[in-house]
Amino acid sequence: MKTFLKKHILTLIFTVTGAAGGFLYWRYIGCASGTCFIKSVWYMSTLYGMLLGYITGGLVEDIAGRRKNSVKSEGKAR
Protein backbone atom coordinates (compact mmCIF):
# COMPACT_ATOMS: atom_id res chain seq x y z
CA MET A 1 0.00 0.00 0.00
CA LYS A 2 2.83 2.38 0.81
CA THR A 3 4.43 1.82 -2.59
CA PHE A 4 1.13 2.55 -4.33
CA LEU A 5 0.71 5.81 -2.40
CA LYS A 6 4.32 6.76 -3.01
CA LYS A 7 4.03 6.05 -6.73
CA HIS A 8 0.71 7.87 -7.27
CA ILE A 9 0.87 10.71 -4.74
CA LEU A 10 0.63 13.48 -7.35
CA THR A 11 -2.46 11.97 -8.95
CA LEU A 12 -4.12 11.59 -5.56
CA ILE A 13 -3.32 15.17 -4.56
CA PHE A 14 -4.65 16.54 -7.85
CA THR A 15 -7.80 14.39 -7.58
CA VAL A 16 -8.62 15.61 -4.07
CA THR A 17 -7.85 19.21 -5.06
CA GLY A 18 -10.07 18.86 -8.13
CA ALA A 19 -12.92 17.52 -6.01
CA ALA A 20 -12.60 20.43 -3.60
CA GLY A 21 -12.43 22.87 -6.50
CA GLY A 22 -15.54 21.37 -8.11
CA PHE A 23 -17.47 21.59 -4.87
CA LEU A 24 -16.38 25.16 -4.24
CA TYR A 25 -17.31 26.07 -7.80
CA TRP A 26 -20.82 24.70 -7.22
CA ARG A 27 -21.07 26.43 -3.84
CA TYR A 28 -19.98 29.91 -4.85
CA ILE A 29 -20.61 30.16 -8.61
CA GLY A 30 -22.93 27.31 -9.57
CA CYS A 31 -26.03 27.59 -11.72
CA ALA A 32 -28.87 29.70 -10.36
CA SER A 33 -31.58 28.32 -12.67
CA GLY A 34 -30.77 24.65 -12.00
CA THR A 35 -30.73 23.76 -15.69
CA CYS A 36 -26.97 23.31 -15.98
CA PHE A 37 -26.26 19.58 -15.76
CA ILE A 38 -22.78 19.74 -14.28
CA LYS A 39 -23.24 22.78 -12.05
CA SER A 40 -26.80 22.31 -10.80
CA VAL A 41 -26.06 19.68 -8.12
CA TRP A 42 -23.04 19.46 -5.86
CA TYR A 43 -22.08 15.87 -6.61
CA MET A 44 -21.89 16.38 -10.39
CA SER A 45 -19.57 19.38 -10.10
CA THR A 46 -17.50 17.54 -7.49
CA LEU A 47 -17.18 14.45 -9.71
CA TYR A 48 -16.33 16.62 -12.71
CA GLY A 49 -13.63 18.36 -10.66
CA MET A 50 -12.29 14.99 -9.53
CA LEU A 51 -12.12 13.78 -13.12
CA LEU A 52 -10.24 16.87 -14.25
CA GLY A 53 -7.89 16.60 -11.27
CA TYR A 54 -7.25 12.92 -11.96
CA ILE A 55 -6.43 13.57 -15.62
CA THR A 56 -4.20 16.53 -14.79
CA GLY A 57 -2.46 14.62 -11.99
CA GLY A 58 -1.81 11.67 -14.29
CA LEU A 59 -0.28 13.95 -16.91
CA VAL A 60 1.93 15.72 -14.37
CA GLU A 61 2.97 12.39 -12.85
CA ASP A 62 3.85 11.03 -16.30
CA ILE A 63 5.90 14.10 -17.20
CA ALA A 64 7.70 14.00 -13.85
CA GLY A 65 8.42 10.27 -14.29
CA ARG A 66 9.85 10.78 -17.76
CA ARG A 67 12.02 13.64 -16.54
CA LYS A 68 13.24 11.53 -13.63
CA ASN A 69 14.07 8.62 -15.93
CA SER A 70 15.91 10.83 -18.41
CA VAL A 71 18.03 12.32 -15.62
CA LYS A 72 18.88 8.80 -14.41
CA SER A 73 19.82 7.65 -17.90
CA GLU A 74 21.99 10.73 -18.47
CA GLY A 75 23.80 10.03 -15.22
CA LYS A 76 24.53 6.44 -16.25
CA ALA A 77 25.77 7.48 -19.70
CA ARG A 78 28.49 9.66 -18.26
N, C-alpha and C positions, 0 to 999 in steps of 0.2 A: 504494500500500500504506500509506503514511504517513497519508493522509487517512482510509482505512478504520479504522486503529487509533485515530486521533484522534477519529473520530466514535463509535466503539463501545467506548471504553476502559472505561466503567463496566460494560457487559455482560460484557466479557472478565474483568474483575477479579472480579465476582460469580460467574461460571462457575467460575473456578479456585478461588475460596474455597469454593464449594459442593462441588466435587469433593474438596477437602482435608477439608472437614467431613464428607462422606459416608464417606470412607475412615476418618477418625478415629472416627466413630460405629461403624463395623463393628469396628474394632480394639479399642476400649475398652468398648463396650456390647454391640453385636452380638446374636446369637441363639444361646444355648448349645445348644439342641436341634437346630438346623439345619433346622427346618421353616419358618422365616420366609423368604418368597421374597426380599424386598428385603434383609434383613439377614444372610442365611445365607452369602453369598459376597461377597467384597470388591468385585468389579466391578459388581454390581448396586447396592450402596449408594453407590458412587462415581458411577455414572451417574445415580442418583436425585438425589444431591446436586448434580451438574452441572445437571440439568434444573431443579431448584428455584432454583439460583443464576442460571441463564440467564433464567428467567421474572422473578425479582426484579430482576435487573440491567436487563432490558428495561423494566420498569415504572418503575424509578428514572430511567433514561435518558430515558424519555418525559416524565415529570414535570419533570425538569430542563430538557429542551428546551422544553417549553411555558412554563415560568417564564422562561426566557431570552428566548423570543420575545415574551412579554407585556411584559417590561421594555424590550425594544427598541422595541416599538410604542408604549409609553407615552412613551418619550423622543422619538420622532418627532412625536407628537401635540402636544407642548408647544411 
